[in-house]
Amino acid sequence: MKDERDLRFLNPDPRPHVDPDLCIGCGICENVCPFKDLPAIRVASANEARNPGNQPILPELPWDDPY
């Protein structure tokens, strides 16, 4: 098992990043970014920067949704 000293060298670049293969453009990462006064992640407009093959995975509702 690695100790804390080993872990800090696994990602020497401390800047946040978004994996474009997983991004669906929902904006959650922007809302939970720890840099509140200076957001490090900004979500682009729909279809501008996200991978078109990625879609949200939503559970099926057990009832008919009137909307």
TORKOLTI-963927 format. One line per field, with one value per residue: x, y, z of N, C-alpha, C, O in turn. Coordinates in pm, whole numbers. Atoms other than C-alpha are relative to their C-alpha. Layout:
BEGIN
nxx <- X ...
nyy <- Y ...
nzz <- Z ...
caxx <- X ...
cayy <- Y ...
cazz <- Z ...
cxx <- X ...
cyy <- Y ...
czz <- Z ...
oxx <- X ...
oyy <- Y ...
ozz <- Z ...
***
This chain:
BEGIN
nxx <- 84 -80 29 35 -114 -1 116 -8 -76 75 51 -79 69 112 118 111 25 122 -22 98 71 105 78 128 32 104 -39 -18 -139 -14 68 -67 -141 -39 -48 126 -18 -64 29 -104 68 115 71 31 138 38 -56 -118 -126 15 -6 140 37 32 136 26 58 107 79 138 94 96 133 5 -35 92 -71
nyy <- -119 -122 -101 -131 -56 58 -44 -135 1 66 -104 -119 -121 -15 -64 92 31 74 105 -22 124 20 -122 -15 -142 -26 -112 35 -26 -144 -38 55 -35 -59 -137 -74 -139 0 134 58 74 -71 87 -67 12 132 46 -77 65 136 110 28 138 13 -39 27 129 -27 121 1 -29 110 -50 -83 -139 -85 -105
nzz <- 0 11 -101 55 73 134 76 54 124 106 88 -35 46 -93 60 25 141 29 98 106 32 -99 -18 69 -3 -100 -83 -141 -40 -17 -124 -118 5 -128 18 11 42 131 53 85 108 57 94 126 45 50 128 40 -32 -52 95 37 -32 -142 -36 -141 -32 -95 -28 46 -108 -16 31 120 -26 79 70
caxx <- 0 134 171 85 436 407 65 161 387 123 -20 250 19 -219 -454 -801 -891 -1199 -1185 -1350 -1440 -1660 -1789 -2158 -2155 -2375 -2174 -2152 -1772 -1800 -2039 -1827 -1488 -1299 -1171 -1493 -1356 -1163 -1329 -1074 -1331 -1575 -1839 -1877 -2210 -2401 -2235 -1942 -1674 -1824 -1782 -2105 -2091 -2135 -2490 -2622 -2704 -3040 -3240 -3577 -3861 -4096 -4394 -4508 -4350 -4612 -4340
cayy <- 0 341 609 976 1068 831 960 1321 1222 1028 1351 1622 1869 2000 2172 2017 1847 1695 1365 1443 1076 1095 1453 1501 1878 1866 2128 1936 1963 2339 2360 2146 2291 2374 2702 2895 3247 3155 2858 2630 2448 2620 2428 2519 2566 2257 2070 2311 2106 1779 1446 1382 1011 1075 1087 1107 774 817 549 447 588 328 546 741 1085 1347 1580
cazz <- 0 -93 167 121 5 -292 -395 -450 -740 -934 -1076 -1069 -1247 -975 -1220 -1245 -1569 -1725 -1908 -2246 -2288 -1978 -1995 -2077 -2015 -1705 -1512 -1184 -1181 -1216 -920 -687 -783 -460 -607 -536 -583 -896 -1072 -1235 -1451 -1682 -1874 -2241 -2415 -2522 -2807 -2809 -2637 -2518 -2687 -2886 -2805 -2433 -2305 -1947 -1790 -1619 -1441 -1575 -1366 -1216 -1314 -1618 -1621 -1722 -1849
cxx <- 89 -34 -19 114 7 -111 15 77 -74 -56 75 -65 -125 -125 -111 -14 -129 32 -105 -75 -115 -94 -130 -48 -103 34 21 142 24 -60 71 150 41 51 -120 18 62 -20 107 -60 -119 -62 -36 -148 -27 56 125 128 -14 8 -143 -43 -39 -140 -20 -61 -102 -79 -140 -91 -101 -144 6 28 -89 71 72
cyy <- 125 96 136 62 -54 58 138 6 -70 100 129 131 19 64 -102 -25 -80 -102 16 -125 -27 120 -2 145 39 118 -32 30 148 45 -51 30 69 143 91 143 11 -138 -48 -76 83 -90 81 -17 -139 -25 77 -77 -143 -103 -39 -142 -20 52 -29 -139 24 -127 13 28 -113 44 82 145 90 109 -60
czz <- 0 114 -69 -81 -143 -86 -62 -131 -114 -100 35 -43 87 -60 -22 -149 -11 -107 -110 -40 95 13 -80 5 103 91 147 46 24 133 125 2 130 -10 -24 -52 -139 -62 -96 -117 -45 -106 -124 -33 -54 -139 -44 24 49 -112 -35 30 145 26 149 17 111 26 -58 120 11 -26 -128 37 -85 -78 -114
oxx <- 186 -148 -5 89 46 -93 -42 70 -24 -66 27 -27 -222 -227 -84 21 -173 94 -223 -183 -203 -203 -130 -159 -172 -57 52 161 102 -6 57 221 -26 64 -143 -60 48 70 149 10 -200 7 -90 -218 66 49 174 215 87 -12 -220 -163 -94 -175 42 -139 -65 -101 -192 -69 -145 -236 115 -37 -85 7 140
oyy <- 133 103 147 133 19 78 163 106 -71 69 207 237 -55 72 -216 60 -142 -69 -8 -117 -107 106 -35 175 139 180 58 80 186 133 10 -20 163 211 136 188 114 -222 26 -106 128 -143 191 -98 -211 62 54 -80 -210 -72 -72 -170 -125 163 -122 -186 51 -207 123 -26 -167 -36 118 200 81 177 11
ozz <- 75 159 -191 -179 -234 -206 -168 -202 -227 -219 117 6 70 7 -60 -231 85 -209 -85 -99 65 67 -199 -38 85 146 225 157 112 199 231 89 173 92 -136 -136 -205 -55 -186 -214 36 -193 -114 29 -92 -226 -155 -63 71 -229 55 37 179 -15 201 -66 225 -66 -75 228 -90 -7 -174 126 -208 -159 -189
***
